[in-house]
Amino acid sequence: MAEIIPIDDFRTAAMQEYDTLRRRGRMHRYAISELAQADVNVFAEHCFAIHQQPIHVRWHEECDAHPFLVFWSPPEHGKTFQLGFVRLMWELGNYPTRSFAHLGSGPDIPEASLQQVAQHIVKNDRVREVFPSLRVARVGRTPTHIFGIWIERPAGHIDRDPTVIATGILKQIVGRRLDGVLLDDIHDTDNTYTRAAREKVKQRIDDEVLSRVSAEGWIRSIGHPWTKDDAGHWLAAKEGWQHRRYDVECDLEGRPGPPAALWPEAWRDPRSGVLRGWPWERIQAKKASTDHLTWWRMWKCRTPQEEMELFPLSLIRRALERGKGLQLARPCPEGQLAASGIDLATGDGHDLTVITTGYMAGGVRHVLDIRGGLWDDAKMYHELRELVRLYPRHGGFLIEDNGMQRLVVRTLRRAEVMRAYGWTDEDLNRTRVLGFTTTAKRKIDPHLGIKSLVLDLQTDQLALPSDERAHAWRQVDQLVQGMQAYDPNEPTKHTSDYLMSYWLACEMMRRLGQEGAKRLGLS
């Protein structure tokens, strides 16, 4: 059984100081107000008599660190309360001149939450102590019937447009540019049932949300996944966006339970009698009473399609956990040969040139480096030269040589041309280039094709570099998305440039004799 991580380990320095003051009975107004203004978790506990759980602290950490976020999280874990109520009120107190929007699939939940925000600003004594200048000037509807609240600006100024609006994603969004937008469960059965309905939601976000956010503004999307092409997945794939998936059967780092540590403490609300919290026993009881597809989508936050993919996310997570803390472009261990695969752009302006470098040793395949972009020839040769210098013991580049791409392979073998691109004789002497012609037959080969790559995942033989929380680095995430998008039933469909590059790198490792024991049948 996994070791239980003490909940106190998740508490911030401000929360620990708040605990100390509370324990000693020194709840001086000025000291608590300063802590609550600085830390949203202290604000939550002091003003609303709740105990922040690990998942809540993590959400606020992510909001502090990243302006554009997608959270997929299970039900009844407090997403709307934490981000649409507590954090919104805290940001209004700290930034009274900014404007916000709370958008849902329909207006009901955002409006109800915003009404509570207004009531607590007016009636909650502790909120008024923390933010004495935070005052509601008006609560009501705009001429177009959008519900909002008007916060009194410094010097008593009141804007024409609401400070915060609450409405549905497909309703009219009024007012000036926004400094923050919360997309709160914007999907429902009606707007995800058909591809056309899903496209309508994405188009709405593109036209009315992304275009309105100020230069230093933020957008947060919270909810459950519905389909692989819903707005949440679409936003998560955008440049500059971060996405986090919280599985109720795993802890914050994606390690499976028992015990889960998203919300380990359980308590019953004395006023309503409602049970709050998700210790392992309650999770398993809920699982037993929930149908399989609903459990995967709402509680494990994966669409049914994702678990039927050739590269299931559950196995990819394990590979990221094995690579936790590993950086990209790190040195190759002494005695190992680095191998690279290059998927060349075709020149039509849509695909990328991608280079993946790695090695296999001790039964595990390690990714060392992934780089890619819309490169011209000079840029590509520069990147190749940098890799040769980064990895002096380089076993070779395997390059797709279909059609016009064959010219690149020939150029790399011409010393006089490469010298013109800044290569030295030492660089050229260390460079080995092999051509590889891709065909549909080769791609679907069960032993050497793209399908064979899943064996590394199934046998725990792949380490994908990730940060200290086992979240994929940006370039690694592109490879992960390529894995998940690959359809083995449509081998002629365009395969991700990142996945193709990784496949070629694995083939180059195989040609260098780098095979795991399990793959060779030796264990």
C-alpha positions in Angstrom: 0.0 0.0 0.0 1.3 3.5 -0.9 2.4 5.7 2.0 -0.1 8.4 2.9 1.3 11.9 2.3 0.5 14.1 5.3 -1.9 16.9 4.2 0.3 19.4 6.1 3.0 18.9 3.5 0.8 20.6 1.0 0.2 23.8 3.0 2.0 26.9 1.9 4.2 29.0 4.1 1.4 31.6 4.6 -1.0 28.8 5.6 1.5 27.4 8.1 1.9 30.9 9.6 -1.8 31.2 9.8 -2.1 27.9 11.6 0.5 29.1 14.1 -1.4 32.3 14.8 -4.7 30.4 15.1 -3.2 27.8 17.4 -1.7 30.4 19.7 -4.9 32.4 19.8 -3.2 35.5 18.3 -5.7 36.2 15.6 -4.8 39.9 15.2 -6.9 41.5 12.5 -3.9 43.2 10.7 -1.7 40.0 10.7 -4.5 37.8 9.3 -5.5 40.4 6.7 -2.0 40.6 5.4 -1.7 36.8 5.1 -5.2 36.5 3.5 -4.4 39.2 1.0 -1.2 37.5 0.0 -2.4 33.9 -0.1 -5.7 32.8 -1.5 -5.7 29.6 0.6 -5.5 31.6 3.9 -8.3 33.8 2.5 -10.4 30.7 1.9 -9.9 29.2 5.3 -10.2 32.4 7.3 -13.3 33.8 5.5 -15.3 30.7 4.8 -14.4 28.2 7.7 -13.1 25.5 5.3 -9.9 23.4 5.3 -8.0 23.6 2.0 -7.2 20.1 0.6 -4.1 19.1 -1.5 -6.0 19.4 -4.8 -7.2 23.0 -3.9 -3.7 24.2 -3.0 -2.4 22.7 -6.2 -5.1 24.4 -8.3 -4.2 27.8 -6.9 -0.4 27.1 -7.4 -1.1 26.4 -11.1 -3.2 29.5 -11.4 -0.4 31.6 -9.9 2.1 30.0 -12.3 0.3 29.9 -15.6 -2.2 32.3 -17.3 -3.7 29.8 -19.7 -4.9 26.6 -18.1 -7.1 23.6 -18.7 -8.1 21.5 -15.6 -9.9 18.2 -16.0 -11.0 17.2 -12.5 -13.6 14.8 -11.0 -17.0 16.0 -9.8 -17.6 17.2 -6.2 -14.0 18.4 -5.7 -14.9 22.1 -5.4 -13.8 23.5 -8.8 -16.5 26.1 -9.0 -16.3 27.0 -5.3 -12.5 27.4 -5.4 -12.1 29.2 -8.7 -15.4 30.8 -9.4 -16.1 31.9 -5.9 -13.1 32.0 -3.5 -10.4 33.0 -6.0 -12.6 35.4 -8.0 -13.4 37.3 -4.8 -9.8 37.3 -3.8 -8.7 38.7 -7.2 -11.4 41.3 -7.0 -10.0 42.4 -3.6 -6.4 42.5 -4.9 -7.2 44.0 -8.3 -10.3 46.2 -8.1 -9.8 47.8 -11.5 -9.8 44.6 -13.5 -12.8 42.9 -15.3 -13.8 39.3 -15.3 -16.2 36.8 -16.8 -17.6 33.5 -15.4 -19.0 31.4 -18.3 -20.7 28.0 -18.1 -22.6 25.8 -20.5 -25.6 27.9 -19.5 -26.0 30.9 -17.2 -27.4 29.1 -14.1 -24.3 28.0 -12.2 -22.2 31.1 -13.0 -25.1 33.4 -12.0 -25.7 31.5 -8.7 -21.9 31.7 -7.9 -21.7 35.4 -8.7 -24.7 36.1 -6.5 -22.9 34.4 -3.6 -19.8 36.5 -4.3 -21.8 39.7 -4.1 -23.5 38.6 -0.8 -20.2 37.7 0.9 -18.6 41.0 -0.2 -21.5 42.9 1.5 -22.2 40.7 4.5 -19.2 38.6 5.4 -17.4 40.4 8.2 -14.1 38.6 7.6 -14.1 39.4 3.9 -14.6 43.1 4.7 -11.7 43.0 7.2 -9.4 41.5 4.6 -10.5 43.8 1.8 -12.0 46.9 3.4 -12.0 48.8 0.1 -13.9 46.1 -1.8 -17.4 47.3 -2.2 -20.4 46.3 -4.4 -21.9 49.3 -6.1 -24.6 47.5 -8.0 -25.9 44.0 -8.7 -28.2 43.4 -11.7 -28.5 42.9 -15.4 -27.3 44.8 -18.4 -29.6 46.0 -21.1 -29.0 42.7 -22.9 -30.0 40.8 -19.7 -26.5 39.6 -18.8 -26.2 39.2 -15.0 -23.3 41.1 -13.4 -21.9 42.9 -10.4 -20.3 46.4 -10.4 -17.5 46.9 -8.0 -16.8 50.4 -6.8 -13.5 51.5 -8.3 -10.9 53.5 -6.4 -12.1 57.1 -5.7 -15.7 55.9 -5.9 -15.8 55.5 -9.7 -18.3 53.1 -11.1 -17.9 51.8 -14.7 -20.6 51.6 -17.3 -20.0 47.8 -17.8 -20.1 45.2 -15.0 -16.9 44.3 -13.2 -17.8 40.6 -13.4 -20.4 39.0 -15.7 -21.9 35.5 -15.4 -23.5 33.9 -18.4 -23.5 30.9 -20.8 -20.8 30.3 -23.3 -23.2 30.7 -26.3 -24.9 33.8 -24.8 -23.9 37.4 -25.7 -20.7 38.5 -23.9 -20.8 42.3 -23.2 -18.4 44.9 -22.1 -14.8 45.9 -22.5 -11.7 43.7 -22.7 -11.5 41.1 -20.0 -8.6 40.5 -17.6 -9.7 37.0 -16.6 -12.2 34.4 -17.9 -13.3 31.3 -16.1 -14.7 28.6 -18.5 -16.7 26.5 -16.0 -18.1 23.2 -17.3 -18.9 24.8 -20.6 -19.7 21.5 -22.2 -23.0 19.6 -21.9 -24.9 16.9 -23.8 -26.4 19.4 -26.2 -23.2 21.3 -27.2 -21.1 18.1 -27.6 -23.6 15.7 -29.2 -22.5 16.5 -32.8 -19.2 17.7 -34.3 -21.0 20.8 -35.6 -22.1 21.6 -32.0 -18.6 21.2 -30.7 -17.2 23.4 -33.5 -19.7 26.1 -32.6 -18.4 26.2 -29.0 -14.8 26.4 -30.2 -15.7 29.1 -32.6 -17.4 31.1 -29.9 -14.4 30.9 -27.7 -12.2 31.9 -30.6 -14.3 34.9 -31.5 -15.6 36.1 -28.1 -13.1 35.0 -25.5 -9.6 34.7 -26.8 -9.9 38.0 -28.7 -11.1 39.9 -25.6 -8.5 38.9 -23.0 -6.1 41.7 -22.2 -2.3 41.3 -22.8 -1.7 40.2 -19.1 -5.0 38.5 -18.6 -5.8 34.8 -17.9 -8.2 32.1 -19.1 -9.0 29.0 -17.0 -11.0 26.1 -18.3 -12.3 23.6 -15.7 -14.6 20.6 -16.1 -14.6 17.0 -17.5 -13.5 15.8 -20.9 -16.2 14.9 -23.3 -14.6 14.0 -26.6 -11.1 14.2 -28.1 -12.1 17.2 -30.2 -14.0 19.2 -27.6 -13.0 22.8 -26.6 -11.0 21.7 -23.6 -8.7 19.5 -25.7 -8.6 22.2 -28.4 -7.4 24.8 -25.9 -4.9 22.4 -24.3 -3.2 21.9 -27.6 -2.6 25.6 -28.2 0.8 27.1 -27.9 1.4 28.6 -24.4 -1.4 26.6 -22.7 -0.9 24.2 -19.8 -3.3 21.3 -19.1 -3.7 19.1 -16.0 -5.7 15.9 -15.7 -6.6 14.8 -12.1 -7.7 11.2 -11.8 -9.7 10.5 -8.7 -7.9 7.1 -8.3 -4.5 8.8 -8.3 -2.6 11.4 -6.2 -1.6 14.8 -7.4 1.5 13.4 -9.2 -0.6 10.8 -11.0 0.5 7.8 -8.9 -2.4 5.3 -8.5 -3.8 4.6 -5.1 -4.6 3.4 -2.5 -4.8 5.9 -1.0 -5.7 8.7 -3.3 -4.6 12.1 -2.1 -6.6 14.7 -4.0 -9.0 15.2 -1.1 -8.1 12.7 1.6 -10.0 14.2 4.5 -13.7 13.5 4.8 -16.2 15.6 6.9 -19.9 16.1 7.0 -21.3 19.6 6.7 -23.2 20.2 9.9 -25.8 22.5 8.3 -26.6 20.5 5.2 -25.6 17.0 6.2 -23.7 16.6 2.9 -20.5 14.4 3.0 -17.4 16.2 1.7 -14.1 14.7 0.9 -12.8 11.6 -1.0 -10.9 9.1 1.1 -10.1 5.8 -0.7 -13.0 3.9 0.7 -15.5 6.5 -0.6 -13.8 6.5 -4.0 -14.2 2.7 -4.3 -17.8 2.8 -3.2 -18.6 5.4 -5.8 -16.8 3.4 -8.5 -18.9 0.3 -7.7 -22.1 2.3 -8.2 -21.1 4.1 -11.4 -21.2 2.7 -15.0 -17.8 2.1 -16.6 -17.9 4.9 -19.3 -19.1 7.5 -16.9 -16.4 6.5 -14.4 -13.7 6.9 -17.0 -15.0 10.2 -18.4 -16.1 12.1 -15.2 -14.0 10.5 -12.4 -10.8 9.5 -14.2 -11.1 12.4 -16.6 -10.5 10.5 -19.8 -12.7 10.1 -22.7 -13.7 6.5 -23.6 -11.7 6.9 -26.9 -8.5 7.7 -24.9 -8.4 4.3 -23.3 -9.1 2.6 -26.6 -6.1 4.3 -28.2 -3.0 2.4 -29.3 -1.0 4.5 -26.8 -3.3 4.8 -23.7 -2.8 7.8 -21.5 -2.5 5.6 -18.4 0.7 4.0 -19.9 2.1 7.3 -21.0 1.7 8.7 -17.5 3.9 5.8 -16.2 6.6 6.7 -18.8 6.4 10.4 -17.6 6.7 9.3 -14.0 9.9 7.3 -14.9 11.3 10.4 -16.5 10.4 12.8 -13.7 13.0 15.5 -13.2 14.9 14.7 -16.5 15.6 17.7 -18.7 15.7 17.8 -22.5 19.1 18.4 -24.1 20.8 16.7 -21.2 24.1 14.8 -21.7 24.2 11.2 -22.9 25.6 8.9 -20.2 29.2 7.8 -20.6 29.6 4.7 -22.8 26.2 5.1 -24.5 25.6 6.0 -28.2 23.0 8.6 -28.9 20.7 8.0 -31.9 18.5 10.4 -33.8 15.5 10.2 -36.0 14.6 13.1 -38.4 11.1 13.6 -39.9 11.6 16.2 -42.6 9.0 18.7 -43.6 7.6 18.1 -47.0 7.7 21.8 -47.9 3.9 22.4 -48.1 4.1 24.8 -45.2 1.9 22.7 -42.8 4.2 20.1 -41.3 7.4 20.5 -39.3 10.9 19.1 -39.3 11.4 17.3 -36.0 14.5 15.6 -34.6 14.3 13.1 -31.7 17.4 11.8 -30.0 17.7 9.1 -27.4 19.4 5.8 -26.4 18.4 2.5 -24.9 20.3 0.9 -22.0 19.4 -1.3 -19.0 16.2 -2.3 -20.6 14.8 1.2 -20.8 14.5 3.6 -23.7 15.5 7.2 -22.8 14.5 10.3 -24.8 17.4 12.8 -24.6 16.3 15.6 -26.8 13.3 16.7 -29.0 13.4 19.7 -31.2 11.3 20.8 -34.1 9.9 23.7 -36.1 9.2 25.3 -39.5 12.9 25.4 -40.4 14.6 26.3 -43.7 17.7 24.3 -44.7 20.2 26.6 -42.9 18.2 26.3 -39.6 17.9 22.5 -40.0 21.7 22.0 -40.6 22.4 24.3 -37.7 20.3 22.1 -35.4 21.9 18.9 -36.6 25.4 20.4 -36.1 24.4 21.4 -32.5 23.3 17.9 -31.8 26.5 16.4 -33.1 28.4 18.8 -30.8 26.1 18.1 -27.9 26.5 14.3 -28.3 30.1 13.6 -29.4 29.4 9.9 -29.3 26.5 10.0 -31.8 25.6 6.8 -33.5 23.8 8.4 -36.5 20.8 10.1 -37.9 18.1 8.1 -39.6 16.3 10.4 -42.0 13.1 9.9 -44.0 14.2 10.1 -47.6 10.9 10.0 -49.5 10.7 12.0 -52.8 12.4 15.5 -52.6 13.6 14.7 -49.1 16.2 12.5 -50.6 18.1 15.7 -51.5 18.6 16.5 -47.9 20.2 13.1 -47.2 22.5 13.6 -50.2 23.4 17.2 -49.1 24.4 15.9 -45.6 26.8 13.5 -47.2 28.6 16.3 -49.2 31.4 17.7 -47.0 32.0 20.8 -49.2 28.4 21.9 -48.9 28.2 21.3 -45.1 31.3 23.3 -44.6 29.5 26.2 -46.1 26.9 25.8 -43.4 29.5 26.1 -40.7 30.4 22.4 -40.1 34.0 21.5 -39.3 35.8 18.4 -40.4 35.5 17.1 -36.8 31.7 17.6 -37.0 31.6 15.8 -40.4 33.8 12.9 -39.2 31.4 12.2 -36.3 28.2 12.3 -38.5 26.6 9.2 -39.9 23.5 9.6 -42.0 21.2 6.8 -43.1 18.2 7.2 -45.3 14.8 5.5 -44.6 11.9 5.3 -47.0 8.6 5.2 -45.2 5.7 3.3 -46.7 2.3 2.3 -45.4 3.5 -1.3 -45.1 6.5 -0.3 -43.0 4.3 1.9 -40.7 1.8 -0.9 -39.9 4.4 -3.6 -39.5 3.6 -5.2 -36.1 7.2 -5.8 -35.2 9.1 -2.8 -36.5 6.3 -0.3 -37.4 4.7 2.4 -35.3 2.5 -0.2 -33.5 5.6 -1.8 -32.1 6.4 1.4 -30.1 3.6 0.6 -27.7 5.6 -2.4 -26.4 7.9 0.0 -24.6 5.0 1.4 -22.7 3.4 -1.9 -21.9 6.6 -3.3 -20.6 7.7 -0.1 -18.7 10.7 0.3 -21.0 10.2 4.0 -21.8 11.2 7.1 -19.8 9.8 10.4 -21.1 11.4 13.6 -19.7 9.1 15.5 -17.4 9.2 18.2 -14.7 9.2 17.5 -10.9 5.5 16.9 -11.1 5.8 14.4 -13.9 4.2 16.9 -16.4 5.6 16.6 -19.9 7.9 19.3 -21.2 6.4 21.2 -24.2 8.2 19.2 -26.9 7.6 15.9 -25.1 3.9 16.9 -24.9 3.9 17.2 -28.7 5.1 13.6 -28.9 2.5 12.5 -26.4 -0.3 14.2 -28.4 1.1 12.5 -31.6 0.9 9.2 -29.9 -2.7 9.7 -28.8 -3.8 11.0 -32.2 -2.4 8.0 -34.1 -5.0 5.8 -35.6 -3.6 2.3 -36.6 -6.7 1.7 -38.6 -5.9 4.6 -41.0 -2.1 4.1 -41.8 -2.3 6.5 -44.8 -3.6 9.3 -42.6 -0.9 11.9 -41.8 1.0 10.8 -38.7 2.3 13.4 -36.2 5.8 14.7 -37.2 6.8 14.2 -33.6 5.7 10.5 -33.6 7.4 9.9 -36.9 10.6 11.4 -35.7 10.4 9.2 -32.5 9.8 6.1 -34.6 12.8 6.8 -36.7 15.0 7.4 -33.6 13.8 4.0 -32.2 14.7 2.3 -35.6 18.1 3.9 -35.4 18.6 2.6 -31.9 17.7 -0.9 -33.2 20.2 -0.7 -36.0 22.8 0.2 -33.3 21.9 -2.9 -31.4 20.1 -1.1 -28.6 17.4 -3.6 -27.7 15.8 -4.2 -24.3 16.0 -7.6 -22.7 12.2 -8.1 -22.8 12.0 -7.1 -26.4 14.6 -9.7 -27.3 12.8 -12.4 -25.2 15.6 -12.7 -22.7 13.5 -12.3 -19.6 
